Amino acid sequence: MHVDNESREVWPQRLRACLLEVLDGPGVPVLDIEWLLLRCDDTLAMEGDWRQRSLHQLLKDVEDFDSRFPGCLPEDLLRQSGPG
């Protein structure tokens, strides 16, 4: 997946907001979502190369989450994901 530099900065924020909405749903994997929320917070707190590396790993974590819990996250968010 590929996104431009501006989207790279916005995507973790959009992911975090989406995860907070999903967290309130019935039968959702709460602990997995809370883990991704922590990963978003960590990524957003970093700068430079550290942030890019954390974003790359966050993408992998989201892809893993989506493979284990398909349909839990909106497709448009998944299509825009990634540090391209």
C-alpha positions in Angstrom: 0.0 0.0 0.0 1.1 3.5 -0.7 0.1 6.9 0.6 1.7 10.4 0.2 3.6 12.1 3.0 0.6 14.2 4.2 -1.6 11.1 4.5 1.2 9.4 6.5 0.8 12.1 9.2 -3.0 11.9 9.2 -3.5 8.1 8.9 -2.5 7.2 12.5 -4.9 9.9 13.8 -7.7 8.6 11.6 -7.0 5.0 12.7 -7.1 6.0 16.4 -10.4 7.7 16.0 -11.8 4.7 14.1 -10.6 2.3 16.8 -12.3 4.4 19.5 -15.6 4.1 17.6 -15.2 0.4 17.0 -14.3 -0.2 20.6 -17.9 0.6 21.6 -19.4 -2.1 19.3 -20.7 -5.4 20.5 -18.5 -8.5 20.4 -15.3 -6.6 19.4 -11.8 -7.8 20.3 -11.4 -5.2 23.1 -7.8 -6.1 24.1 -6.6 -6.2 20.4 -8.2 -2.8 19.8 -6.7 -1.4 23.0 -3.3 -2.6 21.9 -3.7 -0.9 18.5 -4.7 2.3 20.3 -1.5 2.2 22.4 0.5 1.6 19.2 -1.2 4.7 17.6 -0.3 6.8 20.6 3.3 5.6 20.6 3.6 6.3 16.9 2.1 9.8 17.2 4.5 10.6 20.0 7.5 9.8 17.9 9.4 12.0 15.4 11.6 11.5 12.4 12.9 8.1 11.5 11.5 6.6 14.7 8.1 7.7 13.7 8.5 6.3 10.2 9.6 2.9 11.6 6.8 2.9 14.2 4.3 3.7 11.4 5.7 0.9 9.3 5.2 -1.6 12.2 1.8 -0.1 12.9 0.8 -0.9 9.4 1.9 -4.5 9.9 -0.1 -4.7 13.2 -3.2 -3.4 11.5 -2.9 -5.8 8.6 -2.5 -8.7 11.1 -5.6 -7.4 13.0 -7.6 -7.2 9.8 -6.6 -10.8 8.9 -7.7 -12.0 12.3 -10.9 -9.8 12.5 -12.0 -9.1 8.9 -14.6 -6.4 8.5 -13.9 -4.8 11.9 -12.2 -1.8 10.4 -13.6 0.2 7.4 -12.1 -0.6 4.0 -11.4 3.0 3.2 -9.1 3.2 6.2 -7.3 0.0 5.2 -6.8 1.2 1.6 -5.2 4.5 2.8 -3.0 2.8 5.3 0.7 2.5 5.2 4.0 4.3 5.0 4.3 3.5 1.3 
